[in-house]
Every structure is written in structure tokens, then in C-alpha cells.
Amino acid sequence: MGGKFFYLLVASTLIAYYIYQPLPENVEEPWKVMLLDASFRSLIHVATIVEKLGVGHFMDVLNLHTIATYTPPTSDEKVIVTDTEFSHVPVRLYIPTKQSDVLKRAVIFIHGGGWCTGSATMKSYDLLSRWTSERLNAVVVSVDYRLAPKYRFPVAFEDVYSVSKYFLQSSILEKYNVDPSRIGIAGDSAGGGLAAAVTQQLLDDPDVRTKFKIQALLYPGLQSIDLELPSYQDNKNIPILSKTLVIRFLSEYITSDESFSKALETNQHVPAEFNHLFKFVNWSKWLPERFKKGHIYTDPSHRNSKTGHKYPDLLDPRSGPLLVEDIKLQGLPLTYIMTCQYDVLRDDGIMYVSRLREAGVEVTHEHVDNAFHGVVTFITGPFAQNIGHRMANNYIEWLNKNL
């Protein structure tokens, strides 16, 4: 009996040690955050072992979470939900049943997941889109774009762009009774970056007459030429998204060349002749003082780098919407940007807020001081959090007021 108790005590101690993660004092429901992080870390560790053993790919294991949280298209008395295709790209379509004398609003939503994981069919994204459709009485098109590493850049962008152009056709808008003057695009994380890039590109597309009224970007990833922003330095090991995982996502999205990954780790992946791009992400200019936290700006190292020549996709505005001239920002629609304090991508979003405002774009910036990356998806299952519900409600309420 004593031996069993000892082993149980040791096992319990090890489990508690693995789960426990020191968190900032202002974090709500810390044990839920710890359990969520421990679950995700466990999946990453399994993925790493599987890959090292040569029996599977890292991203295939990571996508087990996507598969496990799949929810079928389920209609109810408020919303008709179907899986279909727009321009040969899978989408999950939400059509509200409420009758109205006026045309409906519409939102195109792009899920996150580092371009490598995630799906419109995941329970959290399905619920968020369902809530959006119900509360706005709006058509929601949730895009299931193709994922890396099987489909690398710019496939994800092209899928979202193709769906957007298809939906914005007058004949399609008429089919779904959508008001062409009340259409928005939204996305979270990598999906937020895709939404921003698509919105920029559509401005100059002569084939698209209908433009987005609003864009909503939830903790978006908007650049990868400088991975030493204050948010990367302060949050590189904080749940839910580590700097190491960002680098892995980027490596799979662009290329699996090990030299590329190593260059990203040392921030030596942009050659000198692309020096002019750093002005767009110079955080000493674009970040408010409260986010600099005593950090001292130095030009990102780009000496002896050949990576930018070999993989110019990293410097493409379709993968980094922050890397455009100010003139490309002028004319962008009313914008909502949510950022989280404990997030490596925090400064991407904040810099975009500053640049958009300087370009004359009206921006609502909601910064969440006590949240981690991905907060709006923490709305289902045992790890659902109050802050996740609040932020999802704030996002939907902004859409309701401005779309």
C-alpha cells in the first residue's frame, strides 16, 4: 500500500509540474489556461517525437486537434448551415432564417492556425460563425482554404481571394439576398493576416466593383521580416503561441529548408537590399511607449543573408500586409483590430493600427491586457473561458454596430 501511494504521489507531482506554468498575475482563470497550454504542449511534444522517429509529419499530428474538434454542419431554427464550395474552394455557409424586408449583411471569415492547421469546421470557429450569423442576421462564409505544407504560399491567399471575388459578384449577392454595401471580411491570427492582405489586393482589382465595408482583424500575423519585436522578446515562451512555433509555421508555409528556419531563429533572413522594408515595421516609430517597455531598437540583422533571395515570398505583401507603402493603405475600409498583451503577434497588430491611422483609415483598436493569443476561440469545451466569451461578444457587437 505504501509503495503504491509513493508511486501515485510521484506521478501526481510530475503531472502537476508539467501542467503548472507561471502566468502573469492579471490572467483570469489561470488553471484553465495552464490546462489548455499543457494539452497543446503535449500535442507538440508528441508531434516532435513522431517526426523524429520518421513515422509521420509534425503538422499531421498537430492537426489531430482539428480533426478531434470537427463539428458537422448543423442547422437549427435560426441558421441554415451547409458545407459547399465557392470557386472550387470549400466553405461553410451560414444563412439566417429570420425574415426581413431589408437585404442581409454578410461576413467572410478566415480561420487561424498558422496557415498549417485549423478549419472552418472546428467547433470553436463553427460556433463563432453561428453566433455572428444569428446576431447580425447575416450570411457568413467561413473559408476552408488549403493548408501548408502540402499547399505552400500563396495558395492560402489565393483560395481566400478566389472565394471573396466569387462572393462579391452581383449575381451571387442577389442569390443570397445580400446588400452589396454591407459586406465585411474578418479573420483571426494567420486568418487575420490573410483578411488584411485580401482587402488590400481587392482595392486595386478592376474586376471587383463591390468592396468591403469593414475589416476585422483578431490578433493578426502581418509580417515576418522582424521576429525581434518587443512582443516576440517578452512573450516568446508564453502560452499559447511560442516564437518557436511561429518559426515552424513560417517554415512550413514558405519552405521546409532548414537554412530558412535557422535564419528565422537568428533574425538574419532579410538581405541588405531589402533594407527599405524595415521602415514599415520599425517598432520604435509605430509602437506607443507603453508597449516598448524599455526595449532599445536596433536594425534587424540582415548581414550575410541569402535567404531573402532564395525565398522572396517572405517579402511579399500577400504574406506580410504590413510591407506596403502608405498609398496602398489609403482607401482601406473601417477597421477593427484586436490585440492581446501576452502574444508574440501583439506588435504586428498595434503597428498596423498606427500605420492605418496615419494613412487616414478609421480604426477601432481593442487591446486586451490580460489575454493570450487565440482568446476568441476559447469559447467551447472544458477550457472555455469567460474572457473568450467577452472578447467574442465584443467583436460581434462591433460588427453589428459598424456593418
Salt bridges, closest charged atoms under 4 A:
GLU28 OE2 - ARG390 NH2 2.50
GLU29 OE2 - LYS32 NZ 3.37
ASP37 OD2 - ARG41 NE 2.85
GLU51 OE2 - ARG248 NH2 2.65
ASP76 OD2 - ARG130 NH1 3.26
ASP83 OD1 - ARG92 NE 2.69
ASP126 OD1 - ARG92 NH1 3.22
ASP126 OD2 - ARG130 NH2 3.70
ASP144 OD1 - HIS111 NE2 3.83
ASP159 OD1 - ARG146 NH2 2.85
ASP204 OD2 - LYS328 NZ 2.56
ASP205 OD2 - LYS165 NZ 3.16
ASP207 OD2 - LYS165 NZ 3.86
GLU228 OE2 - LYS243 NZ 2.61
ASP234 OD1 - HIS295 NE2 2.95
GLU252 OE2 - HIS57 NE2 3.71
GLU252 OE1 - ARG152 NH1 3.99
GLU252 OE2 - ARG248 NE 2.90
ASP257 OD2 - LYS310 NZ 2.90
GLU273 OE2 - HIS309 NE2 2.57
GLU289 OE2 - LYS292 NZ 2.97
ASP316 OD2 - ARG318 NH2 2.84
GLU325 OE2 - LYS279 NZ 3.94
ASP326 OD1 - ARG355 NH2 2.80
ASP343 OD2 - HIS373 ND1 2.89
ASP347 OD1 - ARG346 NE 2.78
ASP369 OD1 - ARG290 NH2 2.81
ASP369 OD1 - HIS367 NE2 3.44
GLU397 OE1 - ARG135 NH2 3.59
